[in-house]
């Protein structure tokens, strides 16, 4: 139904197409720009927070966890975890130390209830993986990190191990604040995209009006030209494609007007010639008709060798007289001095009369 309505009004369809094209272009550009901006800001924010937290955690592991004795007590482990978490608030700390009886001791501190079960297995394996030292690798253990979302909340989990049998440390930092900031940025970019889409619609409306108004004038001019107003011309302004089209239309209308005028003049001359010829032929035909009638009356007294020729002259003279009368009648109809009167006739009777006149029955 919508398609049929649009098809009924061409300018609406063209306007709609312009609006759709502008909207798609603006939407694509806005979404692309917003997506790139969001991705760059997201990476910048997360990288800054991640590097700050992991750098501080690495420094605390070197300064405090490495200072623990080879076989620390649970109290010492807990105290060190509290100092590490308290020196740079914002993340939780978990220290894991295997005692002499192969029992693991834990020291946990920080704003979150951080347990070893919260650390992904893949991260634990990477932290505990002892690597060979080479010229390119001067440490047996490194700091590893991973982003997780336990219970739908984003967290940064990092871990490393002290060389020489020291404790294994893990840090657990919430990224909820960064998530909220990024969500606010996403909403801002969404609003900006909507405003860009609205602006593109207004721009498309203005562009459509600018483009369609000359097209509508051109359509009106073409319609008036088709209705017979051959002297109608378009006012041309500017040097764009529509101005060139208007120039072409005016030249075409001028050539068409000249052509029609020439044809009308030739038609008028031809009509006048036919009328003059018809009138000129009537005078000699009148004399020929009178002579033919006299010859027809004397045909019985003429030589039998001449009688057929006289009969042919009489019949052809009458036929020529009928043709001239018909020609004059046609000129009267062309000049508008006579009107055609229509009448209902029996076609079968007319065909029968025609056949009878030719003696075909």
N, C-alpha and C positions, 0 to 999 in steps of 0.2 A: 504493500500500500504506500509506504514511504517512497519507494522507488518510483511508483507511478506518479505521485505528487511532484517529485523532483523532476521527472521527465516532462511534466506538463508546463514547467516554467524553467526554461534553460538558464536564465540568469541566476536563479536560485541554486541550480546544480553547480554552475561554475563558481559561484560564491562559496558554496559548501566545500568544493574541491580545494579552493584556495585556502580556506580556513583549516581544512584537514592537513594540507601540506605544510603550512606555516606551523601548525600545532605539533606535527610530527618532528619537523626539523628542530623547533625550539625544545621539545621534550627530549629528543635524543641528545642535543647539545647540553641541556641542563642536567640530565641524568648522568651523562658522561663526566661533565665537570664536577658535579656533586660527588659521584663515586670516586673519582680520582682524589678530590680534596679530602673526602672522608678517609680513604685508604692511607693517604700520606699522613694526615693528622693522627690516625690510629697508630700507625707504625711509629711515628715520632713520640707520641705520648707513652706507649707501652715500652719502647726502647729506652726512653729516658728513665722511666720508673724502674725498669728491669736492671739497667746498668747501675743505677744508684743503689738499689737494694742488694744486688749481688756483689758489687764492689765493697760496700760496707760489711756485708756478711763475710767476704773473703778476708778483709782486714781484721775483723773480730776473731775469726778462726785462727789467724796467725798470731794475734796478740794475746788472746785469752785461752782458747782451747789448746793451743800448742804449749802453753805454760803449765798445763796440768801435769801432775806426776804420772809415771808410767802405769800405776795402778791406783787411780783415784777412787775415793769413796763416793757413795751416792750423794752425800751432802755436798762434796766438792763439785761434783758434776752438775747438781742442781743449782748451786751458787753461781757457777760459771755461766750456765744457761740464762739465769736471771740477769747477770751483768751484761751479757751479750744482747739480750732483748731490751734491757733498759737503757743501754748506751745509745741506741738508735731506734726509738719507738716506731712502730708501724708494721713490724713483722714478728712472728713467733719463731722461737728457736727450739730445736730438739737435738740433744746430744745423746749419742748411743755409744756405750763402751762395754766391751766384753771382758768380764772379770776372770779371775784365775780359775774359778769353778765352772767356766764356760756359761755362766749366766750373764744375760745382758742387763746392763744398768741404764736407766734413762734419766735425763734431766731436761725438763720442758718448762718453758716460760714464754709469756707473751699474751697478746689480747685474744688469741684463738686457742681453742682446745685442740692442740696439735698432737697427733699420735703418729706412730710409724705406719699404721694402716692407711693414713692419708697420703703417704708418699707412693706414687706409682711404682710397680715392680720394675719396670724398664729403667726408671731413674735410679732405683736402688742398685740394680745390676751395673749401671754405668758408673756410679760413684764408687762401688767396691771393686771395680775392674782395675787391677794393677797393671800399669803399662811399663814397657821397657824404656829406660832413658837412652836417648840418642842425641846426636848433635842438634837435631831439630826439636827434640822433646826432652826438656831438662827436669821434668817432674813426673813422679810416678802416679800422682792423682791430680785430677783437675776438678774445676767447678762445673757442674752440669745443672741445667734448669729445664723446666717444663711447665706449660700452662695447663691447668686442670679446671674443671667446673663441677666440683662435688656439690650435690644438692642444688644445682643450678646457679651457684655463685662462683665467679671467676677468681682463681688464685694463681699466684706464681710460687712454684716449689723449686728450691735449689738445694744443692747438696755437694759436699766435698769431704775428704778424709785427710787427717793429719798423717804425714809421712813418719814412719818409724813406730807405728803401733799406737798412735794417739786415737782419740775418739772420732767418730763419724758425726758430722754435723749437717743438720737440715734446717732450712729456713722456709717459712710459710707466710706469704704476704697476700693480703686481700687486695683485689683489683676492683672492688665495688665502686670506689670513688671515680676511678678512671672510666669504668663502664658507664656510670651516670653522666660523666662529662661527655663521653662519646655519644651517648643517646641524645643528650641535649644538642650536640653538634649535628647529629643526624636529623633531628626535628627542625633545626634551623635550616639545614640544606634542603629538607623537604618543603618547607615553607618558601624558600627561595626558588625552588623548582616550580612550585605552584604559581608564584608571582610571575616567574618567567613565562610560564604557559599562558597565564592571563594576559600578560603584555604582548605575547606573540599573537593571541587571538585579537586583541585590539589593533595591533599592527596589521594583521591580515585583513581585518575589517576595513581599515583605512586604505590598504593597498587594493583590496577588491573594489572598493568604491571608486578609487582613482582609475583603476583599469577598466572596470565594467561600465562606467559612465560614458566614455568615448565609444565603447563597443555598443552600448545601447543606442547612442545617437546614430551610429553607423547602421544599426539594424532598422531604426525608424526611417532613415534616409533611403535604405534599400527597399523598404516596404512602400514608401511614397513613390519611389521610382517605378516599382512594379505596378502601382495603381495609375500610372500615366503622367505623374508630375515630373516630366523630364527636365525641367528647369531648376529642380531642387539641387542645392549644393551644400557641402559641409564647410563649416568654419574651421580652418586648419591653424593650429598653434603648436609650437614646439618642433623638435627635430627627431623625435623618437620613432619607433616602428609604427605606432598608431598614427602618427602624423603622416608617415609615408603611405600607410594604408588609406588615409583620408584623401591624400593627393591622388592616389591611384583611382579611388572611387570617383572623385570629381572629374578626372580625365576620362574615365569610362563613361560616366553620365553625359559628359560633353560630346564624346564621340557617338554615343547612342542617340542623343538628341539630334545631332547633325545627320546621322544615318536615317533616322525616322523622318526628319524634315525632307531629306532628298527623296526618300521613297514616297512620301506624301505628294511632293511636287511632281514626281514622275507619274504617280497614279492619277493626279488631277489632270496632267497633260494628256495621259492616255484616255481618260474619260472624255475630256473635251474633244480629242481627236475622233473618238468613236461617235460622239454626238454630232460633230460637224460632218463627218463622213456619212452618217445616216441621213442627215438633212440634205446633203448634196446628192445622195443617190436617189432620193425620192422624186426629184424633178425628171431625170431621164427615165426612171422606172414608170412614172405616170404616163409618159409618152409611149414607152414600150408596151405598157399594159393596154392602152387604147388601140394601138396598132395590132396587138395580138388578138384583141377581141374582134376587130374588123376581119382579120385573117381567119379567125375561127368561124365567123358567120359565113365566109365565102369558101370555106374549105371543100364543100361538096361540088362547087363549080370549078375547082382547080384541077390541074393535071394530076392524075393518080400518082405520078412520080414525085410531085412536089408536096402532096397532102401530108405524108408522114413527117416531112421536115417542118411543115407549118405546125403540126400537132406538137412536135418536140419543142419548138420555140415557145409556143403558148404555155405548155406545162412548166418549162424552166423559168419563163418570165414570172409566172404565178409563184413558183417556189422561191425565186429571188426576192419577190415582193414580200413574201411571208418572212424570210430571213431578215430583211431590212426592218420590218415591223417589230420583230422580236428583238433585234439589236437596239432599236429606239426605246423599246420597253425596258430593256436592261439598263440603258443609260438613265432613264427616268428613275428607276429604283436606286441606282448608284448616287444620283443627285439628290435623292430624298423627296422628289416631287410626287412619287407614287408609293403606295404602301401595299404590301402583300396581304391578301385576304385569304386565310386558310379555310378550307372546307373539307368535310368528311366525304370520301368517295369509296365506292366499292372497287377494291383492287381487282377482283376477278373480272368485273365488267370492263375496266380499263384495259386489262391484258387482252380480253376478247376483242375489244374494239381495235386495238393496235394490230392484232393478227389479221382481223378482217380487212383493215385498211391496206395491208400488204398482200391481200388475196391469198393468204396461207391456209384458209379454211378448206 
